[in-house]
Amino acid sequence: MSNPPPPANQVPSGSAAPVEPVQTTCALFVSGGGPGPMAESKVDLKYLPGGDDALDVVSGGQEELYRGGDRIGTTTDFVDFNSKKVVAEVAPYLQTMISAAAADGHTISVTSGFRTMAKQQDLRDKWEEFKARGKTPPVENPASRQGHSLHQAGIAVDLNVHHGGVFKWMVKHAWKYGFVRSTADERWHWEYWGNWEGQEKPRWAEGWHSPKTMFSMIQRNHQCGVTTTRAINQKYWWNTKQPSVATANHTDARTRGKTNSWIGVDDTHLPSKFDTESPGWDSPTATT
């Protein structure tokens, strides 16, 4: 399948001659593509309270949960994932997904879980500090304002997607466990939007949380920095994170981060690749 020429308003600027992405499918520039599969909640019952391998819930001080700047509730119960706290209600789906990935030879680890107001502000302050020192591009702070990050609502986790084949596995399977992406330029940021199968929907999720489709927040066909707000930061380009695998010719580098973030380290648009290699991969009955 050959690439059609991109619309004029989607050609990355910054050079006299526009550079067309390499090794991408038509999906990078054309519209459509469908909403993708609905987030499910495949959960191994053994991880739920009372199960044989029930997760170790740590109850501590009461923490406030926020969404869109509004307080939506409080929680005291968390599960520790390599020293990162994840709210107890989300943890069984996360652990089920981690175990499934491990069975396929992939090690998923949490790099950021629940955040307090102080932690969220600290992330913003560090970005501004680095920007003032010229260590980051002079662009809008990527860390949400206090009370506006879904890490503070308890449903967001950052994962080590740049490790091995984790991102490819996540794109193909994460929706089965309720996790979908919401921030185009952050391949590591995933949120739980499943249906709470296996347990009651927590009170703090009432009124705003309901299942979403895989591409409802990040379209299957998009271009970071053009059809979405920000281009991917250079330190998160595939050829930066995995220089021994991804060459300087990778689309992330050739477009200066203005790429479709569903593209993997092998420089292919992963959903389209799965369509060919594993027809039905996005079906609720899919097992591989």
Backbone as numpy.savetxt, mean C-alpha at the origin, in Angstrom:
# Nx Ny Nz CAx CAy CAz Cx Cy Cz
1.44 -6.63 -27.50 0.60 -5.44 -27.50 1.48 -4.20 -27.50
1.29 -3.29 -28.41 2.14 -2.11 -28.52 1.54 -0.95 -27.77
2.41 -0.06 -27.32 1.94 1.09 -26.56 1.39 2.16 -27.49
0.16 2.65 -27.23 -0.33 3.80 -27.98 0.38 5.04 -27.48
0.51 6.08 -28.27 1.17 7.30 -27.78 0.36 7.90 -26.65
1.02 8.34 -25.56 0.29 8.90 -24.43 -0.33 10.23 -24.78
-1.45 10.59 -24.12 -2.03 11.91 -24.33 -0.99 12.98 -24.02
-1.09 14.11 -24.68 -0.09 15.16 -24.53 0.03 15.62 -23.09
-1.09 15.66 -22.37 -1.03 16.16 -21.00 -0.53 15.10 -20.01
-0.14 13.91 -20.51 0.38 12.89 -19.62 1.84 12.57 -19.91
2.46 13.33 -20.78 3.87 13.10 -21.07 4.70 13.80 -20.01
5.57 13.07 -19.28 6.40 13.71 -18.26 7.20 14.85 -18.86
7.25 15.97 -18.15 8.00 17.12 -18.62 9.39 17.12 -17.99
10.19 18.08 -18.36 11.50 18.22 -17.75 12.63 17.95 -18.72
12.32 17.55 -19.93 13.35 17.35 -20.94 12.82 17.82 -22.28
13.73 18.14 -23.18 13.32 18.65 -24.48 12.55 17.60 -25.26
12.99 16.35 -25.16 12.32 15.26 -25.87 11.67 14.34 -24.86
10.34 14.23 -24.86 9.68 13.36 -23.90 10.21 11.93 -24.00
10.41 11.33 -22.82 10.90 9.96 -22.75 9.73 9.04 -22.47
9.46 8.13 -23.38 8.35 7.22 -23.20 8.78 6.05 -22.34
7.97 5.62 -21.37 8.34 4.52 -20.48 8.69 3.26 -21.26
9.54 2.46 -20.65 10.00 1.23 -21.28 9.36 0.02 -20.60
9.11 -1.02 -21.36 8.62 -2.30 -20.84 7.34 -2.16 -20.04
6.45 -1.30 -20.47 5.17 -1.18 -19.79 4.07 -1.60 -20.75
2.92 -1.88 -20.21 1.79 -2.27 -21.03 0.97 -1.04 -21.38
-0.03 -1.27 -22.22 -0.94 -0.17 -22.57 -1.62 0.38 -21.32
-1.65 -0.41 -20.28 -2.36 0.00 -19.07 -1.76 1.23 -18.42
-0.51 1.59 -18.79 0.10 2.75 -18.15 -0.62 4.05 -18.52
-1.10 4.15 -19.75 -1.65 5.42 -20.19 -3.13 5.40 -20.54
-3.69 4.26 -20.94 -5.08 4.27 -21.36 -6.00 4.30 -20.14
-7.23 4.73 -20.37 -8.20 4.82 -19.28 -8.87 3.48 -19.08
-9.67 3.41 -18.02 -10.41 2.17 -17.76 -9.59 1.18 -16.96
-9.98 -0.10 -17.05 -9.26 -1.12 -16.33 -10.07 -1.78 -15.24
-11.20 -1.18 -14.90 -12.09 -1.80 -13.93 -11.68 -1.57 -12.49
-12.59 -1.79 -11.57 -12.33 -1.52 -10.15 -11.49 -2.59 -9.46
-11.37 -3.76 -10.09 -10.62 -4.83 -9.45 -11.46 -5.56 -8.42
-10.89 -6.59 -7.80 -11.63 -7.40 -6.85 -11.96 -6.65 -5.56
-13.04 -7.05 -4.93 -13.44 -6.45 -3.67 -12.58 -7.01 -2.54
-12.16 -6.14 -1.63 -11.38 -6.58 -0.48 -12.20 -7.58 0.34
-11.59 -8.70 0.64 -12.24 -9.73 1.45 -11.66 -9.72 2.86
-11.84 -10.78 3.60 -11.27 -10.89 4.93 -10.93 -12.34 5.23
-10.14 -12.93 4.33 -9.72 -14.30 4.60 -8.93 -14.30 5.91
-9.40 -15.07 6.88 -8.75 -15.06 8.19 -8.66 -16.48 8.71
-7.52 -16.83 9.25 -7.33 -18.13 9.88 -7.87 -18.02 11.30
-8.91 -18.78 11.60 -9.59 -18.65 12.89 -8.68 -18.90 14.07
-7.57 -19.59 13.84 -6.67 -19.88 14.97 -6.02 -18.63 15.52
-6.02 -17.53 14.73 -5.41 -16.29 15.20 -6.40 -15.40 15.96
-7.67 -15.73 15.90 -8.67 -14.94 16.61 -8.68 -15.30 18.09
-9.21 -14.44 18.95 -9.29 -14.77 20.38 -9.94 -16.13 20.59
-9.30 -16.96 21.38 -9.83 -18.30 21.65 -9.28 -19.36 20.71
-8.59 -18.94 19.64 -8.03 -19.89 18.70 -6.77 -20.55 19.24
-6.34 -21.60 18.58 -5.17 -22.35 19.04 -3.91 -21.50 19.08
-3.78 -20.59 18.11 -2.63 -19.69 18.05 -3.07 -18.25 18.19
-3.99 -18.00 19.12 -4.52 -16.65 19.32 -3.38 -15.65 19.51
-3.49 -14.53 18.86 -2.44 -13.52 18.93 -2.33 -12.95 20.33
-1.14 -12.61 20.69 -0.86 -12.07 22.02 -1.24 -10.60 22.05
-2.39 -10.32 22.63 -2.89 -8.95 22.69 -2.33 -8.26 23.92
-1.73 -7.11 23.69 -1.17 -6.32 24.77 -2.11 -5.16 25.06
-2.60 -5.09 26.27 -3.49 -4.00 26.67 -2.69 -3.00 27.49
-2.69 -1.78 27.05 -1.95 -0.75 27.76 -2.81 0.46 27.98
-2.19 1.61 27.91 -2.94 2.85 28.09 -3.89 3.09 26.93
-4.92 3.84 27.20 -5.92 4.13 26.17 -5.36 5.07 25.11
-5.51 4.67 23.84 -5.04 5.49 22.73 -6.24 5.97 21.91
-6.20 7.22 21.48 -7.29 7.78 20.70 -7.08 7.48 19.21
-8.18 7.20 18.52 -8.16 6.93 17.10 -8.77 8.12 16.36
-8.17 8.47 15.21 -8.61 9.64 14.45 -8.76 9.30 12.98
-9.70 9.99 12.34 -9.89 9.90 10.89 -10.35 11.26 10.40
-9.68 11.79 9.38 -10.07 13.08 8.83 -10.06 14.20 9.84
-9.20 14.08 10.85 -9.10 15.10 11.88 -10.08 14.94 13.01
-11.00 13.98 12.88 -12.02 13.76 13.91 -11.69 12.54 14.76
-11.95 12.62 16.02 -11.77 11.49 16.93 -12.88 10.49 16.69
-12.53 9.24 16.38 -13.55 8.23 16.06 -13.68 7.17 17.16
-12.84 7.24 18.16 -12.93 6.25 19.23 -11.59 6.09 19.93
-11.54 5.09 20.76 -10.31 4.79 21.49 -10.07 3.29 21.48
-8.85 2.90 21.77 -8.53 1.48 21.89 -7.41 1.31 22.90
-7.37 0.15 23.50 -6.29 -0.18 24.44 -5.57 -1.45 24.01
-6.10 -2.15 22.99 -5.60 -3.47 22.63 -4.82 -3.46 21.32
-3.59 -3.95 21.40 -2.71 -4.01 20.24 -2.00 -5.35 20.18
-1.53 -5.68 18.97 -0.67 -6.84 18.77 0.66 -6.32 18.23
1.74 -6.85 18.76 3.07 -6.42 18.35 3.55 -7.20 17.13
3.93 -6.46 16.07 4.53 -7.05 14.88 5.92 -6.45 14.73
6.93 -7.22 15.08 8.32 -6.76 15.11 8.44 -5.32 15.64
7.93 -5.15 16.85 8.00 -3.91 17.62 7.11 -2.79 17.08
6.21 -3.10 16.15 5.25 -2.12 15.65 3.86 -2.53 16.11
3.11 -1.58 16.67 1.78 -1.89 17.19 0.72 -1.85 16.10
-0.11 -2.89 16.07 -1.25 -2.95 15.15 -2.50 -3.20 16.00
-3.58 -2.46 15.74 -4.78 -2.62 16.55 -5.24 -4.08 16.51
-5.72 -4.57 17.63 -6.03 -5.99 17.77 -7.07 -6.48 16.77
-8.03 -5.62 16.40 -9.09 -6.07 15.49 -8.59 -6.32 14.07
-7.52 -5.63 13.67 -6.96 -5.78 12.33 -5.90 -6.87 12.30
-5.27 -7.12 13.42 -4.12 -8.03 13.49 -4.37 -9.44 12.95
-5.54 -10.08 13.19 -5.72 -11.45 12.68 -5.67 -11.54 11.16
-6.17 -10.53 10.45 -6.13 -10.54 8.99 -4.70 -10.32 8.51
-3.98 -9.44 9.20 -2.59 -9.19 8.86 -1.75 -10.44 9.08
-1.93 -11.09 10.22 -1.14 -12.29 10.51 -1.47 -13.41 9.54
-2.74 -13.56 9.17 -3.12 -14.59 8.20 -2.42 -14.34 6.87
-2.36 -13.06 6.46 -1.69 -12.72 5.21 -0.19 -12.97 5.31
0.42 -12.59 6.41 1.85 -12.81 6.60 2.18 -14.29 6.55
1.34 -15.11 7.17 1.57 -16.56 7.18 1.43 -17.15 5.78
0.45 -16.65 5.03 0.25 -17.14 3.66 1.44 -16.77 2.78
1.95 -15.56 2.95 3.12 -15.15 2.18 4.33 -15.99 2.55
4.48 -16.28 3.82 5.61 -17.11 4.27 5.55 -18.49 3.64
4.34 -19.04 3.52 4.18 -20.35 2.90 4.60 -20.33 1.44
4.55 -19.13 0.82 4.96 -18.97 -0.57 6.41 -18.50 -0.68
7.10 -18.43 0.47 8.52 -18.07 0.46 8.83 -16.60 0.60
7.84 -15.79 1.06 8.05 -14.35 1.18 7.88 -13.91 2.63
8.79 -13.09 3.10 8.76 -12.60 4.47 8.23 -11.17 4.50
7.00 -11.02 4.99 6.40 -9.69 5.13 6.65 -9.20 6.55
7.13 -7.98 6.67 7.30 -7.38 7.99 6.67 -5.99 8.01
6.24 -5.58 9.18 5.60 -4.28 9.37 6.67 -3.25 9.69
6.69 -2.16 8.95 7.65 -1.09 9.22 7.01 0.09 9.93
5.68 0.18 9.89 4.95 1.20 10.64 3.53 0.73 10.83
3.01 0.88 12.03 1.64 0.46 12.32 0.83 1.62 12.87
0.25 1.44 14.04 -0.54 2.51 14.66 0.37 3.66 15.06
-0.13 4.89 14.86 0.62 6.08 15.24 -0.19 6.97 16.17
0.48 7.50 17.15 -0.12 8.49 18.04 -0.04 9.86 17.37
-0.71 10.83 17.96 -0.61 12.21 17.46 0.84 12.67 17.46
1.56 12.35 18.55 2.95 12.78 18.66 3.81 12.16 17.58
3.61 10.88 17.29 4.40 10.20 16.27 4.12 10.78 14.89
2.85 11.07 14.59 2.51 11.62 13.29 3.15 12.99 13.10
3.13 13.81 14.15 3.74 15.13 14.06 5.26 15.02 13.92
5.84 14.02 14.59 7.27 13.81 14.50 7.70 13.51 13.07
6.89 12.70 12.35 7.21 12.39 10.95 7.17 13.64 10.09
6.18 14.50 10.34 6.09 15.76 9.58 7.29 16.65 9.90
7.66 16.73 11.17 8.77 17.58 11.57 10.09 17.12 10.95
10.28 15.79 10.91 11.52 15.27 10.34 11.62 15.60 8.85
10.49 15.51 8.13 10.51 15.84 6.71 10.89 17.30 6.51
10.29 18.18 7.31 10.58 19.61 7.17 12.04 19.89 7.51
12.57 19.17 8.50 13.97 19.33 8.86 14.89 18.90 7.72
14.59 17.74 7.14 15.40 17.24 6.03 15.29 18.18 4.82
14.08 18.70 4.58 13.88 19.62 3.45 14.70 20.89 3.63
14.72 21.39 4.86 15.48 22.60 5.15 16.98 22.39 4.93
17.42 21.15 5.12 18.84 20.81 4.94 19.14 20.33 3.52
18.10 20.39 2.65 18.30 19.99 1.26 18.41 18.50 1.08
17.92 17.71 2.05 18.01 16.26 1.98 16.83 15.63 1.27
15.78 16.39 1.05 14.60 15.89 0.35 14.15 16.92 -0.68
13.40 16.52 -1.68 12.90 17.49 -2.66 12.01 18.54 -1.98
12.05 19.78 -2.43 11.23 20.84 -1.84 9.77 20.74 -2.27
9.12 19.67 -1.88 7.72 19.46 -2.24 6.89 19.35 -0.97
5.59 19.20 -1.17 4.66 19.09 -0.05 5.04 17.93 0.87
4.93 18.15 2.16 5.24 17.12 3.15 4.36 15.89 2.89
4.96 14.70 2.67 4.16 13.52 2.36 3.46 12.93 3.57
3.90 13.29 4.77 3.26 12.78 5.98 1.98 13.58 6.26
0.89 12.87 6.48 -0.40 13.55 6.71 -0.35 14.39 7.98
-1.22 15.38 8.03 -1.34 16.20 9.24 -1.85 15.35 10.40
-1.58 15.81 11.60 -2.05 15.10 12.79 -3.55 14.83 12.69
-3.93 13.59 12.96 -5.34 13.22 12.96 -5.89 12.86 11.60
-5.07 12.98 10.54 -5.55 12.74 9.18 -4.94 11.49 8.54
-3.99 10.87 9.19 -3.41 9.64 8.66 -4.22 8.45 9.13
-4.49 7.50 8.22 -5.23 6.32 8.63 -4.39 5.37 9.47
-3.11 5.68 9.65 -2.33 4.98 10.67 -2.92 5.32 12.04
-3.49 6.52 12.16 -4.10 6.92 13.43 -5.51 6.39 13.60
-6.09 5.88 12.48 -7.41 5.26 12.55 -7.29 3.77 12.84
-6.08 3.25 12.80 -5.86 1.85 13.15 -5.88 0.87 12.00
-6.15 1.33 10.76 -6.30 0.37 9.66 -5.11 0.34 8.70
-4.15 1.25 8.87 -3.04 1.35 7.92 -1.77 0.72 8.47
-1.06 0.04 7.58 0.25 -0.51 7.92 1.20 -0.26 6.76
2.45 0.01 7.08 3.50 0.08 6.07 4.27 -1.23 6.11
4.57 -1.77 4.92 5.20 -3.08 4.83 6.47 -3.02 3.99
7.31 -4.02 4.14 8.61 -4.07 3.47 8.48 -4.55 2.02
7.70 -3.84 1.23 7.38 -4.31 -0.13 8.58 -4.30 -1.07
9.65 -3.58 -0.72 10.81 -3.54 -1.59 11.75 -4.71 -1.33
11.36 -5.61 -0.44 12.18 -6.77 -0.12 11.77 -7.97 -0.98
12.74 -8.52 -1.71 12.46 -9.72 -2.50 11.24 -9.54 -3.40
10.36 -10.53 -3.36 9.16 -10.50 -4.20 7.91 -10.11 -3.44
8.06 -9.39 -2.31 6.92 -9.06 -1.46 5.88 -8.23 -2.20
6.32 -7.20 -2.94 5.34 -6.34 -3.60 4.52 -7.12 -4.62
5.17 -7.93 -5.42 4.46 -8.73 -6.42 3.44 -9.63 -5.74
3.83 -10.26 -4.64 2.91 -11.15 -3.92 1.73 -10.35 -3.37
2.01 -9.18 -2.82 0.95 -8.35 -2.24 -0.05 -7.90 -3.29
0.44 -7.46 -4.44 -0.47 -6.99 -5.49 -1.41 -8.11 -5.90
-0.92 -9.32 -5.94 -1.72 -10.45 -6.39 -2.66 -10.98 -5.31
-2.25 -10.88 -4.04 -2.99 -11.59 -3.00 -3.57 -10.73 -1.86
-3.06 -9.54 -1.62 -3.42 -8.79 -0.42 -4.91 -8.54 -0.28
-5.60 -8.29 -1.41 -7.04 -8.00 -1.36 -7.83 -9.15 -0.74
-7.33 -10.38 -0.85 -8.03 -11.53 -0.28 -8.11 -11.43 1.24
-7.15 -10.73 1.82 -7.08 -10.61 3.28 -7.60 -9.26 3.75
-8.14 -8.47 2.81 -8.76 -7.20 3.16 -7.89 -5.98 2.97
-6.67 -6.15 2.45 -5.73 -5.03 2.35 -5.63 -4.50 0.92
-5.79 -3.18 0.79 -5.66 -2.51 -0.51 -4.83 -1.25 -0.32
-4.34 -0.71 -1.43 -3.52 0.49 -1.39 -4.39 1.74 -1.53
-3.89 2.86 -1.00 -4.64 4.11 -1.10 -3.78 5.30 -1.50
-2.45 5.15 -1.52 -1.56 6.26 -1.81 -0.65 5.86 -2.97
-0.85 6.46 -4.13 -0.21 5.99 -5.36 1.31 5.99 -5.29
1.90 7.00 -4.69 3.36 7.08 -4.71 4.01 6.32 -3.56
3.22 5.59 -2.77 3.75 4.80 -1.66 3.37 3.34 -1.85
4.27 2.59 -2.45 3.98 1.18 -2.69 3.89 0.38 -1.38
4.42 0.92 -0.32 4.49 0.21 0.96 3.25 0.40 1.84
2.41 1.36 1.53 1.29 1.72 2.40 0.03 0.93 2.01
-0.46 0.11 2.94 -1.64 -0.73 2.71 -2.63 -0.52 3.85
-3.93 -0.61 3.52 -4.97 -0.38 4.52 -5.96 -1.52 4.54
-6.47 -1.81 5.72 -7.46 -2.88 5.85 -8.85 -2.33 5.52
-9.44 -2.84 4.41 -10.78 -2.44 4.01 -11.65 -3.68 3.79
-11.39 -4.74 4.56 -12.16 -5.96 4.44 -13.50 -5.88 5.14
-14.17 -7.02 5.24 -15.54 -7.04 5.76 -15.65 -7.56 7.19
-14.51 -7.68 7.89 -14.46 -8.10 9.29 -14.97 -9.52 9.50
-14.91 -10.36 8.46 -15.33 -11.75 8.61 -14.55 -12.40 9.75
-15.27 -13.14 10.58 -14.64 -13.85 11.69 -14.76 -13.13 13.02
-15.15 -11.85 12.99 -15.33 -11.11 14.24 -16.31 -9.96 13.99
-16.79 -9.38 15.06 -17.70 -8.24 14.92 -16.92 -7.00 14.49
-17.58 -6.21 13.69 -16.98 -4.94 13.28 -16.79 -4.08 14.52
-15.60 -3.56 14.75 -15.37 -2.75 15.95 -16.20 -1.47 15.95
-16.55 -1.04 17.11 -17.39 0.15 17.25 -16.75 1.37 16.61
-15.42 1.48 16.72 -14.76 2.66 16.19 -14.78 2.71 14.65
-15.11 1.59 14.00 -15.17 1.56 12.53 -16.58 1.79 11.99
-17.54 1.90 12.86 -18.92 2.10 12.42 -19.10 3.46 11.75
-19.89 3.46 10.67 -20.26 4.72 10.02 -19.33 5.19 8.92
-18.15 4.60 8.78 -17.24 5.07 7.74 -16.48 3.94 7.06
-16.35 2.81 7.70 -15.54 1.73 7.15 -16.41 0.67 6.47
-16.17 0.46 5.17 -16.87 -0.59 4.43 -15.93 -1.08 3.34
-16.12 -2.31 2.85 -15.18 -2.88 1.87 -15.01 -2.02 0.62
-13.78 -1.97 0.14 -13.44 -1.25 -1.08 -12.83 -2.22 -2.09
-12.84 -1.80 -3.34 -12.23 -2.63 -4.37 -10.73 -2.30 -4.47
-10.02 -3.19 -5.11 -8.56 -3.09 -5.19 -8.10 -1.80 -5.84
-8.81 -1.33 -6.86 -8.39 -0.14 -7.60 -9.30 1.06 -7.34
-10.05 1.03 -6.24 -10.98 2.14 -5.98 -10.26 3.41 -5.57
-9.09 3.29 -4.95 -8.37 4.48 -4.50 -7.13 4.76 -5.35
-6.54 3.72 -5.91 -5.44 3.89 -6.87 -5.85 3.15 -8.13
-6.16 3.89 -9.17 -6.65 3.27 -10.38 -5.62 2.31 -10.97
-6.15 1.28 -11.59 -5.27 0.33 -12.27 -4.39 1.04 -13.30
-4.95 2.05 -13.95 -4.25 2.83 -14.95 -4.09 4.26 -14.45
-2.87 4.61 -14.11 -2.61 5.96 -13.58 -1.15 6.31 -13.85
-0.80 7.55 -13.59 0.59 7.98 -13.69 0.89 8.91 -12.53
1.76 8.48 -11.65 2.11 9.29 -10.49 2.69 10.63 -10.95
2.31 11.69 -10.26 2.81 13.01 -10.61 2.08 13.66 -11.76
1.15 12.93 -12.40 0.37 13.49 -13.49 -1.11 13.27 -13.21
-1.52 12.01 -13.14 -2.92 11.72 -12.82 -3.11 11.53 -11.32
-2.01 11.49 -10.55 -2.08 11.50 -9.09 -1.22 12.65 -8.60
-1.27 12.94 -7.31 -0.66 14.16 -6.78 0.86 14.20 -6.90
1.55 13.14 -6.45 3.00 13.20 -6.38 3.66 12.11 -7.22
4.82 12.44 -7.76 5.66 11.42 -8.38 6.31 10.61 -7.27
6.77 9.41 -7.58 7.44 8.58 -6.60 8.81 9.18 -6.27
9.10 9.34 -5.00 10.38 9.87 -4.56 11.51 8.97 -5.04
12.61 9.56 -5.46 13.71 8.80 -6.05 14.23 7.69 -5.14
14.21 7.91 -3.84 14.77 6.87 -2.97 13.88 5.63 -2.90
12.68 5.71 -3.50 11.79 4.56 -3.54 11.61 3.99 -4.94
12.39 4.48 -5.92 12.34 3.88 -7.24 12.89 2.46 -7.13
12.40 1.58 -7.98 12.86 0.19 -7.93 14.36 0.09 -8.15
14.90 0.87 -9.08 16.33 0.76 -9.35 17.17 1.36 -8.22
16.54 2.12 -7.31 17.24 2.62 -6.13 17.16 1.59 -5.00
15.98 1.00 -4.81 15.78 0.05 -3.72 16.42 -1.30 -4.00
16.44 -1.71 -5.28 17.02 -3.00 -5.64 17.95 -2.82 -6.85
19.06 -2.09 -6.67 19.94 -1.77 -7.80 20.54 -3.00 -8.48
20.66 -4.11 -7.76 21.24 -5.31 -8.38 20.25 -6.01 -9.29
18.96 -5.68 -9.15 17.92 -6.32 -9.96 17.37 -5.37 -11.00
16.99 -4.18 -10.57 16.39 -3.20 -11.48 17.46 -2.27 -12.01
17.59 -2.17 -13.29 18.61 -1.33 -13.89 18.16 0.11 -13.96
19.09 0.96 -14.36 18.78 2.38 -14.51 17.77 2.61 -15.62
17.50 1.58 -16.40 16.55 1.70 -17.50 15.11 1.45 -17.04
14.92 1.17 -15.75 13.58 0.90 -15.23 12.70 2.13 -15.42
11.40 1.89 -15.64 10.47 2.98 -15.88 10.47 4.01 -14.76
10.64 3.58 -13.50 10.69 4.53 -12.39 11.73 5.61 -12.65
12.91 5.17 -13.12 14.00 6.12 -13.37 13.78 6.89 -14.66
13.33 6.22 -15.70 13.20 6.87 -17.00 12.12 7.96 -16.99
11.12 7.83 -16.10 10.07 8.85 -16.01 10.26 9.76 -14.81
11.40 9.58 -14.10 11.67 10.37 -12.89 10.55 10.22 -11.87
10.08 9.01 -11.70 9.05 8.74 -10.71 7.64 8.98 -11.19
7.47 9.45 -12.42 6.13 9.69 -12.97 5.67 8.43 -13.69
5.36 7.43 -12.92 5.08 6.11 -13.46 3.80 5.53 -12.87
3.40 4.41 -13.38 2.28 3.66 -12.81 2.85 2.82 -11.67
2.39 3.08 -10.45 3.01 2.43 -9.29 2.59 0.98 -9.10
1.76 0.44 -10.00 1.50 -1.00 -9.98 2.60 -1.75 -10.74
3.55 -1.02 -11.29 4.68 -1.65 -11.97 5.64 -2.21 -10.93
6.10 -3.43 -11.16 6.98 -4.10 -10.21 8.44 -3.95 -10.54
9.27 -4.63 -9.77 10.71 -4.54 -9.96 11.13 -5.07 -11.32
10.33 -5.96 -11.92 10.67 -6.49 -13.25 10.21 -5.58 -14.37
9.71 -4.38 -14.01 9.30 -3.37 -14.98 8.07 -3.78 -15.78
7.22 -4.59 -15.21 5.95 -4.93 -15.85 4.80 -4.45 -14.98
3.71 -4.12 -15.65 2.48 -3.72 -14.96 1.87 -5.01 -14.40
1.98 -5.19 -13.08 1.68 -6.50 -12.48 0.25 -6.98 -12.70
-0.79 -6.15 -12.53 -2.13 -6.67 -12.80 -2.29 -7.22 -14.21
-1.71 -6.53 -15.20 -1.79 -7.01 -16.57 -0.99 -8.30 -16.74
0.14 -8.38 -16.07 0.95 -9.59 -16.12 0.17 -10.78 -15.55
-0.52 -10.55 -14.44 -1.31 -11.63 -13.83 -2.46 -12.06 -14.74
-3.06 -11.08 -15.44 -4.14 -11.41 -16.37 -3.70 -12.47 -17.38
-2.44 -12.35 -17.80 -1.91 -13.28 -18.80 -1.41 -14.57 -18.16
-0.64 -14.44 -17.09 -0.02 -15.61 -16.46 -0.97 -16.44 -15.61
-1.91 -15.76 -14.94 -2.82 -16.44 -14.01 -4.24 -15.95 -14.20
-4.87 -16.27 -15.34 -6.25 -15.82 -15.57 -7.15 -16.18 -14.39
-7.95 -15.22 -13.95 -8.82 -15.45 -12.80 -8.16 -15.16 -11.47
-6.95 -14.59 -11.51 -6.23 -14.30 -10.26 -7.01 -13.36 -9.34
-7.87 -12.51 -9.95 -8.66 -11.55 -9.17 -10.07 -12.02 -8.90
-10.30 -13.31 -9.06 -11.61 -13.88 -8.76 -11.66 -14.28 -7.29
-12.80 -14.10 -6.62 -12.92 -14.51 -5.22 -12.62 -15.99 -4.99
-12.71 -16.79 -6.04 -12.45 -18.22 -5.89 -11.01 -18.59 -6.21
-10.20 -17.57 -6.57 -8.80 -17.84 -6.92 -8.05 -18.37 -5.69
-7.18 -19.34 -5.93 -6.41 -19.92 -4.83 -4.91 -19.76 -5.01
-4.49 -19.32 -6.20 -3.05 -19.16 -6.43 -2.72 -17.74 -6.82
